[in-house]
């Protein structure tokens, strides 16, 4: 499969939804004061004859949050999500879905109960030893805090969306295939030269750093954090009674199975049984502690400052809390923790000394790029490069002086531009090039990629049809939006 297409497929397909329902630990969006209008009380919007419930919106938000958090390597914070307008993005997406669902209803598309059943049966998430297991199914959706009815209704909607998307698929014509091949499967014979900066050529001065900081203070903020008074309840403090431990195992034995799904004996499961027993006892103590702490009948034993990006603490539990709130016991570390919110520290501009390293790094990048650009532009008129032969978007080798990844980035740039001569700045260097010859890929390669060509043309056509259809559906169906998003 062509690497370029894999890398750029997000531009080739229209994403009506990120994925089917997914359940993650991202903080769900809160909901405001109760509205006695029945639609507004339980829904975020109404599109045509279909309501978008608060739960549907929260699930969609969690799904999007997880998608972007994974894309950013786990570095997405609530502040970043708000800045990128994630709530509005989710709202727009779910409204688009519901417009399509209304249209599916109108043209008579349906999902039969048997289709939902078969989808559940074939879902690996609900299988035990390769076979659908009802107990596993109920356990998974219970962990997601969903009822079977809600999950299956959501699944039914996803299946209906898939059907309407299938209706919108159009096969590519022969002419479209030829045009696509001509634009995507060229080979260019290149002459290439690499240009580097001399040491100290892009030096950043202290005055430049200070000037930039004065002009961009609000771009360098402290991370939001919470100051907490805490009481920790450790599981290791629990005294274990052997008889009670054995009784606990008998009651919960179905939770202790080997890789083949067989229930473990007490001795084989003892370590896990003991851990769960201690945790249950600690929870009981934590609940008692919580009640006393809340009534000011017990003092805190520690303090903690938790930043919103702290992955070692369940920060989502704090997001809806106010100063002075005592939170119910939170499973944390080796046991539970009960916390009282002493203060909420909102982001503030960093002091110069704290922001300096970040600013310096950014200015160095900017200055190197600017200096490289000027040098490359001056050098281009006198360009004398090395012949690297023919290159294509699916090439697997690296150009001398570049890594495979840099080569792919450079080659894509060359094919995405119409200039016979130019340059691309990659990292600490400028890659200058001149196109010497062009030709189409060999017939065997064109045959190899025929299916992929058809697939991508079909996806691009579907994207355009979907966008035009959504535009029409917005005029056809009434949209009442009760929650606008941040």
C-alpha positions in Angstrom: 0.0 0.0 0.0 1.3 3.4 -0.9 2.9 5.1 2.2 1.8 8.5 1.0 -1.8 7.5 0.9 -1.6 6.0 4.4 0.0 9.2 5.7 -2.6 11.5 4.0 -5.7 9.4 4.1 -7.3 11.8 6.6 -7.5 14.2 3.6 -9.0 11.7 1.3 -12.0 10.6 3.3 -14.8 12.5 5.0 -15.1 11.6 8.6 -18.7 11.6 9.6 -17.8 10.1 12.9 -14.5 9.2 14.5 -15.4 5.7 15.4 -18.2 3.6 16.8 -19.1 4.0 20.4 -16.0 3.9 22.6 -15.7 4.1 26.3 -12.8 5.9 28.0 -11.8 7.6 31.2 -11.9 11.1 29.7 -13.9 13.6 31.8 -17.4 13.9 30.4 -18.8 17.3 29.7 -21.0 18.6 32.6 -24.6 19.7 32.1 -26.1 22.9 33.5 -29.1 23.6 35.7 -32.3 21.5 35.2 -34.6 22.8 32.5 -38.3 21.9 32.9 -38.7 21.7 29.1 -38.6 17.9 28.6 -36.5 18.2 25.4 -33.9 20.5 26.9 -33.7 18.6 30.2 -32.6 15.4 28.5 -31.2 16.6 25.2 -28.5 18.9 23.8 -30.3 19.3 20.5 -33.2 18.2 18.3 -32.6 17.6 14.6 -35.7 16.8 12.6 -37.6 14.1 14.5 -34.6 12.9 16.4 -33.3 14.1 19.7 -29.6 14.1 20.6 -29.5 13.1 24.3 -27.0 14.3 26.9 -25.6 10.8 27.2 -25.1 10.6 23.4 -23.2 13.9 23.4 -21.1 12.8 26.4 -20.1 9.6 24.7 -19.3 11.4 21.5 -17.2 13.9 23.4 -15.3 11.1 25.3 -14.7 9.4 21.9 -13.3 12.5 20.3 -11.2 13.4 23.4 -9.7 9.9 23.4 -9.0 10.1 19.6 -7.1 13.4 19.9 -5.4 12.4 23.2 -4.0 9.4 21.5 -3.0 11.5 18.5 -1.1 13.9 20.8 0.6 11.0 22.7 -1.6 11.4 25.8 -0.8 15.1 26.2 -4.3 16.5 25.6 -5.5 18.5 28.6 -9.0 19.9 29.2 -7.5 23.4 28.6 -6.1 22.3 25.2 -9.4 20.7 24.3 -11.3 23.9 25.1 -8.8 25.9 23.1 -9.2 23.8 20.0 -13.0 24.0 20.3 -13.6 20.3 20.9 -17.1 20.8 22.3 -18.2 22.6 19.2 -16.5 20.1 17.0 -18.3 17.2 18.7 -21.7 19.1 18.5 -21.2 19.7 14.8 -20.3 16.1 14.2 -23.2 14.7 16.1 -25.6 17.1 14.4 -24.3 15.9 11.0 -24.8 12.3 12.1 -28.4 13.0 13.1 -29.1 14.8 9.8 -28.1 11.7 8.0 -30.1 9.5 10.3 -33.2 11.6 9.6 -32.5 11.2 5.8 -32.1 7.5 6.3 -35.5 7.4 8.0 -37.0 9.4 5.2 -35.8 7.1 2.4 -36.8 4.0 4.3 -33.5 2.6 5.5 -33.9 0.3 8.5 -31.8 -1.8 10.9 -33.3 -5.1 11.9 -32.8 -6.6 15.4 -31.0 -9.5 13.8 -28.4 -7.1 12.4 -27.7 -5.7 15.8 -27.5 -9.2 17.3 -25.0 -10.3 14.6 -22.8 -7.3 15.2 -22.7 -8.0 18.9 -21.9 -11.6 18.4 -19.0 -10.8 16.1 -17.5 -8.1 18.4 -14.2 -9.3 19.8 -14.7 -7.1 22.9 -17.5 -9.4 24.0 -15.9 -12.8 23.2 -14.5 -15.3 25.7 -12.3 -18.1 24.1 -13.3 -16.9 20.7 -17.1 -17.1 21.3 -19.6 -14.4 22.3 -20.1 -14.4 26.0 -23.2 -12.7 27.4 -21.7 -12.3 30.9 -18.7 -10.5 29.3 -21.0 -8.3 27.3 -23.0 -7.2 30.3 -19.8 -6.6 32.4 -18.2 -4.5 29.7 -21.2 -2.2 29.1 -21.7 -2.0 32.9 -18.2 -0.7 33.3 -19.0 1.9 30.7 -22.0 2.9 32.8 -24.5 2.0 30.1 -27.5 -0.2 30.0 -27.8 -2.9 27.3 -30.7 -1.0 25.8 -28.7 2.3 25.5 -25.7 0.5 24.0 -27.8 -1.4 21.5 -29.7 1.7 20.5 -26.3 3.4 19.9 -25.1 0.5 17.9 -28.3 0.5 15.8 -27.6 4.2 14.9 -24.1 3.3 13.9 -25.3 0.6 11.6 -27.9 2.9 10.1 -25.2 5.5 9.5 -23.0 2.9 7.8 -26.0 2.0 5.5 -26.5 5.6 4.5 -22.8 6.0 3.8 -22.9 2.9 1.6 -25.7 4.5 -0.4 -23.5 7.5 -1.0 -20.6 5.5 -2.4 -20.0 6.0 -6.1 -17.8 4.0 -8.4 -15.0 5.8 -10.2 -15.2 6.3 -13.9 -12.4 5.2 -16.3 -11.6 8.9 -16.9 -11.3 9.6 -13.2 -9.0 6.7 -12.8 -6.7 7.9 -15.6 -6.6 11.5 -14.1 -5.9 10.2 -10.6 -3.1 7.9 -11.9 -1.6 10.7 -13.9 -1.5 13.1 -10.9 -0.5 10.6 -8.2 1.8 8.0 -9.9 4.5 10.1 -11.5 8.2 9.5 -11.1 10.5 12.5 -11.1 14.2 12.4 -11.8 15.8 14.8 -9.3 18.9 16.7 -8.7 19.3 17.4 -5.0 21.5 19.5 -2.7 21.5 19.8 1.1 22.1 23.2 2.7 23.0 23.6 6.4 23.5 26.6 8.7 27.0 27.4 10.1 27.4 27.3 13.9 26.1 30.5 15.5 24.4 31.7 12.3 21.0 31.8 13.9 21.8 32.9 17.4 19.0 34.3 19.6 19.9 37.2 21.9 18.5 37.8 25.4 16.9 41.0 24.2 15.0 39.1 21.5 13.8 36.6 24.1 12.5 39.4 26.4 10.9 41.3 23.6 9.0 38.1 22.5 8.0 37.3 26.0 6.5 40.8 26.5 4.5 40.5 23.3 3.3 36.9 23.9 3.0 36.5 27.7 -0.5 35.0 27.4 0.8 32.2 25.2 3.0 30.9 28.1 0.7 30.0 31.0 1.0 27.9 34.1 -0.9 24.7 34.2 -4.2 24.7 36.0 -3.9 22.9 39.3 -5.8 22.0 42.5 -4.5 22.4 46.1 -6.0 19.5 48.1 -6.2 18.5 51.8 -6.0 14.7 51.8 -6.5 11.6 53.9 -5.1 8.3 52.4 -6.4 4.9 53.4 -3.9 2.2 52.5 -4.9 -1.4 51.8 -1.8 -2.6 53.5 -3.3 -1.5 56.8 -6.1 -4.0 56.5 -5.8 -7.0 58.9 -6.9 -10.2 57.1 -9.0 -12.9 58.7 -8.4 -16.2 56.9 -12.0 -17.4 57.1 -13.4 -14.1 55.8 -10.9 -14.2 53.0 -12.0 -17.7 52.0 -15.7 -16.6 52.1 -14.8 -13.6 50.0 -13.3 -15.9 47.4 -16.3 -18.2 47.3 -18.6 -15.2 46.8 -16.4 -13.7 44.0 -14.8 -16.8 42.5 -16.2 -16.1 39.0 -13.8 -13.1 38.9 -10.7 -15.3 39.1 -10.1 -17.2 35.9 -7.1 -18.4 33.9 -6.4 -17.6 30.3 -8.7 -20.5 29.2 -11.6 -19.1 31.2 -11.5 -21.7 33.9 -12.1 -20.6 37.5 -8.8 -20.6 39.6 -8.6 -22.5 42.9 -8.4 -20.4 46.0 -4.6 -21.1 46.4 -3.9 -20.1 42.8 -6.0 -17.0 43.0 -5.0 -16.1 46.6 -2.8 -13.1 45.7 -5.5 -11.4 43.7 -8.2 -12.4 46.2 -6.2 -10.8 49.0 -5.6 -7.7 47.0 -9.4 -7.3 46.2 -10.3 -8.2 49.8 -8.0 -5.5 51.1 -9.4 -3.0 48.6 -12.9 -3.7 49.7 -12.1 -3.2 53.3 -10.2 0.0 52.6 -13.2 1.3 50.7 -15.4 0.7 53.7 -12.9 2.6 55.9 -12.6 5.4 53.3 -16.4 5.9 53.2 -16.4 6.3 57.0 -13.5 8.7 56.8 -15.2 10.7 54.1 -18.3 11.2 56.2 -16.3 12.3 59.2 -14.0 14.6 57.1 -17.0 16.2 55.4 -18.6 17.0 58.8 -15.2 18.5 60.0 -14.9 15.7 62.6 -11.6 14.5 61.2 -8.5 16.5 60.2 -6.5 16.1 57.0 -3.3 14.1 57.2 -1.6 15.5 54.1 -1.7 18.0 51.3 -1.3 17.6 47.5 -1.0 19.9 44.5 -2.5 18.2 41.4 -2.0 19.6 37.9 -4.6 18.9 35.2 -2.0 17.1 33.2 -1.1 14.7 36.0 -1.7 11.2 34.7 -1.0 9.6 38.1 -4.1 11.2 39.6 -7.7 10.8 38.4 -8.0 14.6 37.6 -11.4 14.2 36.0 -12.9 13.7 39.5 -11.8 17.3 40.3 -13.1 19.0 37.2 -16.6 19.6 38.5 -15.6 20.3 42.1 -15.7 23.7 43.8 -13.5 25.1 46.5 -14.5 23.6 49.9 -15.9 20.4 48.3 -15.1 17.1 50.0 -15.0 14.4 47.3 -16.2 10.8 47.8 -13.3 8.3 48.2 -11.2 7.9 45.0 -9.3 4.7 44.3 -5.7 5.9 44.2 -2.3 4.2 44.6 -2.4 1.4 47.2 -5.9 2.1 48.4 -8.2 5.2 48.5 -7.8 8.9 49.0 -10.4 11.4 50.4 -9.7 15.0 49.3 -11.0 18.5 50.1 -10.5 21.2 47.5 -8.6 24.0 49.2 -8.1 26.1 46.1 -8.3 26.0 42.3 -5.3 27.7 40.6 -6.3 28.8 37.1 -3.7 29.3 34.4 -1.6 32.5 34.8 1.1 34.0 32.6 4.5 32.5 33.6 7.3 34.6 35.0 10.0 35.4 32.5 12.5 33.0 34.1 10.0 30.2 33.9 9.0 30.8 30.3 12.5 31.6 29.0 13.5 28.1 28.0 10.3 27.5 26.0 10.6 30.9 24.3 14.2 30.3 23.5 13.5 26.9 21.9 10.7 28.4 19.8 12.7 31.4 18.7 15.7 29.2 17.7 13.4 27.1 15.5 11.9 30.3 13.9 15.3 31.9 13.4 16.8 28.8 11.9 13.9 28.5 9.5 14.1 32.2 8.5 17.9 32.0 8.0 17.8 28.7 6.1 15.0 30.1 3.9 17.1 33.2 2.9 20.2 31.1 2.2 18.2 28.6 0.2 16.6 31.3 -1.9 20.0 32.9 -2.6 21.5 29.5 -3.5 18.7 28.4 -5.7 19.8 30.6 -8.6 23.3 29.0 -8.5 21.9 25.5 -7.9 24.2 22.6 -8.7 22.9 19.4 -7.1 23.6 15.6 -7.2 21.5 13.4 -9.5 19.5 11.0 -7.1 17.7 9.3 -9.9 13.9 8.8 -10.1 11.8 9.2 -7.0 8.1 8.4 -6.4 5.6 8.7 -3.6 5.9 5.0 -2.7 9.7 4.8 -2.7 11.1 2.7 0.1 14.8 4.0 0.1 16.2 7.1 1.5 18.0 9.9 -0.3 21.6 10.3 0.8 21.7 12.7 3.8 18.0 12.2 4.6 16.2 9.6 6.8 13.4 7.5 5.2 10.9 9.8 7.0 12.6 13.0 5.8 12.8 11.5 2.3 9.0 10.8 2.3 8.3 14.3 3.5 10.5 15.8 0.9 9.2 13.7 -2.0 5.6 14.5 -1.1 6.5 18.2 -1.1 8.0 17.9 -4.6 4.9 16.2 -6.0 2.5 18.5 -4.3 4.1 21.6 -5.9 4.2 22.6 -9.6 7.7 24.2 -9.5 10.5 22.5 -11.4 13.0 24.0 -9.0 12.6 24.8 -5.3 13.5 23.8 -1.7 12.0 22.3 1.4 13.2 23.0 4.9 13.3 19.9 7.0 14.7 20.1 10.5 18.2 21.7 10.5 18.6 21.7 6.7 17.2 23.0 3.5 16.8 20.4 0.7 17.1 22.1 -2.7 15.9 20.3 -5.8 15.5 20.5 -9.6 13.3 18.2 -11.7 15.2 16.9 -14.6 12.7 14.4 -16.2 9.3 12.9 -15.5 7.6 9.7 -16.4 4.6 7.5 -15.3 5.1 4.5 -13.1 5.5 1.1 -14.8 2.3 -0.9 -15.7 3.0 -3.5 -13.1 2.9 -0.9 -10.3 -0.3 0.6 -11.7 -1.9 -2.8 -11.7 -0.6 -3.3 -8.1 -2.3 -0.1 -6.9 -5.5 -0.4 -9.0 -7.7 -1.4 -6.0 -6.2 1.4 -3.9 -6.8 3.9 -6.7 -10.5 2.9 -7.0 -10.9 3.0 -3.2 -9.5 6.5 -2.8 -11.4 8.0 -5.8 -14.6 6.5 -4.3 -13.8 8.0 -0.9 -13.1 11.4 -2.4 -16.4 11.3 -4.4 -18.2 10.2 -1.3 -16.7 13.1 0.7 -18.0 15.6 -1.8 -21.5 14.0 -2.1 -21.7 13.8 1.7 -20.8 17.5 2.1 -23.3 18.6 -0.5 -26.0 16.3 1.0 -25.5 17.7 4.5 -25.8 21.2 3.1 -29.2 20.3 1.7 -30.3 18.5 4.8 -29.7 21.5 7.0 -32.3 23.3 4.9 -34.7 20.4 5.0 -34.7 19.5 8.8 -35.2 21.9 11.7 -32.2 22.1 14.1 -32.9 23.2 17.7 -29.6 23.4 19.6 -30.0 23.7 23.4 -26.3 23.5 24.2 -23.8 25.5 22.0 -20.5 24.1 23.4 -17.4 26.2 24.3 
